[in-house]
Amino acid sequence: MTMRADCFVDTNVLLAATAVARAGHAAALSFLEAGFAERSLFLSGQVLREYIAVATRPAAANGLGLCAVDAIENARQFLDRSNFLPEDEAVRDALLHLFETTPCAGKQVHDANIAATMVAHGIGVLVTLNPRDFERFASRIRIVGPDEKAPSKP
């Protein structure tokens, strides 16, 4: 399968772009602002669920402390400017294949699902603030931070 230079956006980039106090805020916000114009950005149901879960969690518990209405409105704005990837049978099959070929357990299963979604849909670049979480999938996807040079639209 040929991988496109489009970018899948990890939840932590959306969270950092939303909250000024979060590490990586400026880079995440700058990436998203430029990214919406320069390349196709992709999200999945997992990313939306994680975003809303953390955004509505109290700040004292590493959340953003937003009310549900604001978190959902933010999620809708991200969706309006991105492409949504379904978690279908192809993702399921890619995830099971990753489990067979790449050691994953516990919370790493969430990262594997993102990698599987990317592989199943031919998205080659992941933009994340936690590159170490995805190193085990580096043979299948390119991992960059929001402040690194990610491919632009041709």
N, C-alpha and C positions, 0 to 999 in steps of 0.2 A: 504494500500500500504506500502511495506517495504521500508524504507529509506536507501540508501547506504551511506557509510562514505566518499564518494567523496565530493569534495568541489566546490561550485559555487563561483566565484570570482567577487566581486563587482567592479564597475568602479573605485572607489577611490583608490583601491589597485593598479590597473594598472597605474593610473596617478601618484601615489606616487612613484612607482617603477621607473617610467620614469624620474622624476624630482628630482634632488638632493635637491633642496630648499624646497620641499614639506614636511610637517609634516608626519612622519611615513615612510620616504623614506627607511631607513636602514631595518626596519622590513618588509616592503612590498617587497623590492628587495630580501632579504634573504628568505622570504616565497616562492616567485615565483621560485627562483633558486632551493631551496630544493623541493618545491612542484611538479615541473615538473618531478622530479625523484621519489618521494616518494608516490604520490597519483595521481589520475585522477582529473584534474581541468576542470571546465566547464564554458562556456561563452554563452551569447545569443546575438541576434541582438541588443537588447536594450543596452547592455553593450558596444558593438562596436560603436553604434551610439553616445552614451554619451562620450565615450573615444575620438573619432575623433572630436566631437563638442568642448569639453573642451581643447583638445590638440591643436587645431587650433585657439582657442580664444586668444586674446592678454593677455600677462602676467598681464597687468594692470587691466584686467577684470577677474582675478582669473583663467586665462587659462595658458597653457604652452608656447604659442607663437610659436608653430611649424608650418612649412609650411605643406600643405596638403600631399605632397609626403612623408615627414618623418612620419607624423601621420599615414598614411595608411600603410607604411612599418612596423611601430611598431605594428599596429593592425594585420597585416599578420603574424608577428612573434608570437604574442600571440596566434593566431588561429592555427598556425603550431604546437604549443606545448600544445594545449588544445583540448577539445571536444566542439563542437558547438551544442547547443540545439535549435531546431526550436520552434518558437512561433506559435503553431498549435491550432487545435480545443480543445485539452485537456488543453492547457494553457488558452485559452479563457474561458472554462468552470470553471477551477480552479479560475481564476480571478473573474468571476462573483460570484462564491460561497464565495470568500473572502470578496467581497463587501457586500454580504448579512449577513455575520457573524462577520465582523471586521470593526469598524469605520475607513474609509479612505476618504480623500478629498484632492483636490488640488495636490500639489507635492507628497503627500503620495501615489498617484496612481502609480507612477513609482516604488516605493518600493514594493507595492502590486503586481505589474507585475513580479518583480524578485521573490518574494515569490511564486507566482502562477506557474511560470516557474519551480522552484525547486520542488514544490509539484507534478506537473503534470509529471515530469520526474524522481521522486523518489530520488532527491538529498537532503541529510539531513543536510548539513553543509554550511553555508554562511560565507565567510571570507570578512570582511569589516572593514573600519576605522571609520564607523559611526554606531556602534551597536544600539544606541538609536533610530535610524530611523526605525529599524526592530523589536523592542521589542514587538510590537502588534502582531507579527507573531511567537513569541517564542514557542507557543504551537505546532507549525507545523514544525519549522526548528530550528536547533541549530545555534547560532550566536557567532562567534569567531573573534578575531582580528588576524592580521597576525603574531603577536608575541606570540599568545597562541598556546597550543598544539592542533593541528587539527589531526584527525585520519590519519594514514598511510594506504597504501595498505596492505591487508591481506597477 
